[in-house]
C-alpha cells in the first residue's frame, strides 16, 4: 500500500513541476528575447541581418520545448519586436510596416510551430 501512495505522490510532484515550468515559459521567454536583443546590440554592425535571427530561433525552440506551442509563439512575437527595435535600422524605433519585420517574425513563429509538432509525443492509435 505505501508503494502506490508513494508513486502517486511522485507523479503529482512531477506534474506540478512540469506545470510550473510551462507557466514560467511565457515571462521568461519574452524577457529573454529582449535581453538577447540588448546583448547583441554591440555586434549588430558586424553580423549579417539573417544571421542575427539564429540565436532568437534557438530561444524560441527552447521556449516551445519547455512551455508549449502558445509560449513559443508568444516568444517568437516578442523576439520579432525585439529584433526590429534593437537590431534593424533605424535602431531605437519600432517600424511594423516593413516586410522584413513580418518575415522574420513569421520565420520565428514557424520555428515554434515546427518544434511543437516534432516534439509532441506520438499517440498510440493501434
C-alpha positions in Angstrom: 0.0 0.0 0.0 2.6 2.6 0.8 4.3 2.0 -2.5 1.3 3.0 -4.5 0.8 6.1 -2.3 4.5 7.0 -2.8 4.2 6.6 -6.6 1.1 8.7 -6.7 2.8 11.4 -4.7 5.8 11.3 -7.0 3.6 11.6 -10.0 1.9 14.6 -8.5 5.2 16.2 -7.8 6.4 15.7 -11.4 3.1 17.1 -12.8 3.4 20.2 -10.5 7.0 20.8 -11.6 6.0 20.4 -15.3 3.2 22.9 -14.9 5.5 25.3 -13.1 8.0 25.2 -16.0 5.2 25.6 -18.6 3.8 28.6 -16.7 7.2 30.3 -16.4 8.0 29.8 -20.1 5.8 32.9 -21.1 7.5 35.6 -19.0 11.0 34.1 -19.1 10.8 33.6 -22.9 9.6 37.1 -23.5 12.1 38.7 -21.2 14.9 36.6 -22.6 14.1 37.8 -26.1 14.6 41.4 -25.1 17.7 40.5 -23.0 19.2 38.7 -26.0 18.5 41.7 -28.3 20.1 44.0 -25.8 23.1 41.7 -25.6 23.5 41.7 -29.4 23.4 45.5 -29.7 27.3 45.8 -29.6 27.7 43.4 -32.5 24.8 44.4 -34.7 27.0 46.2 -37.2 29.3 43.2 -37.6 26.7 40.5 -38.2 24.5 40.0 -41.2 20.8 40.6 -40.6 19.7 37.0 -41.3 22.3 35.6 -39.0 21.1 37.7 -36.1 17.9 35.6 -36.1 19.7 32.3 -35.3 20.1 33.0 -31.5 16.4 34.0 -31.4 15.4 30.8 -33.2 17.2 28.8 -30.6 15.5 30.8 -27.8 12.1 30.2 -29.5 12.9 26.5 -29.8 13.8 26.2 -26.1 10.7 28.1 -25.0 8.5 26.0 -27.2 10.1 22.8 -25.9 9.6 23.8 -22.3 6.4 25.8 -22.5 4.4 24.5 -25.4 3.1 26.0 -28.6 1.5 29.1 -27.1 4.6 30.1 -25.2 6.8 29.5 -28.2 4.5 31.6 -30.5 4.4 34.4 -27.8 8.2 34.3 -27.5 8.5 34.4 -31.3 6.3 37.5 -31.5 8.3 39.3 -28.7 11.5 38.2 -30.4 10.3 39.8 -33.7 9.6 43.0 -31.9 13.0 43.0 -30.1 14.9 42.3 -33.3 13.1 45.0 -35.2 13.5 47.6 -32.4 17.1 46.9 -31.4 18.9 45.2 -34.3 17.4 46.6 -37.6 17.9 50.3 -38.5 16.7 52.8 -37.6 17.7 51.4 -34.3 15.7 52.9 -31.5 12.5 52.8 -33.5 9.9 50.1 -34.0 8.5 50.1 -37.5 5.9 47.4 -38.0 5.2 48.3 -41.6 8.4 46.8 -43.0 8.3 43.5 -44.8 11.5 42.4 -43.0 9.8 42.5 -39.6 6.9 40.4 -40.8 9.1 37.8 -42.5 11.5 37.4 -39.5 8.5 37.2 -37.1 6.8 34.6 -39.3 10.0 32.6 -39.5 10.3 32.5 -35.7 6.6 31.5 -35.3 7.3 28.7 -37.9 10.2 27.5 -35.7 7.8 27.4 -32.7 5.1 25.5 -34.6 7.5 23.0 -36.1 9.3 22.5 -32.8 5.9 21.8 -31.1 4.8 19.5 -33.8 8.0 17.5 -33.8 8.4 17.5 -30.0 4.9 16.2 -29.2 4.8 12.6 -28.0 3.2 10.3 -30.6 -0.2 8.7 -29.7 -0.5 5.0 -30.0 -3.7 4.7 -32.1 -3.4 0.9 -32.5 
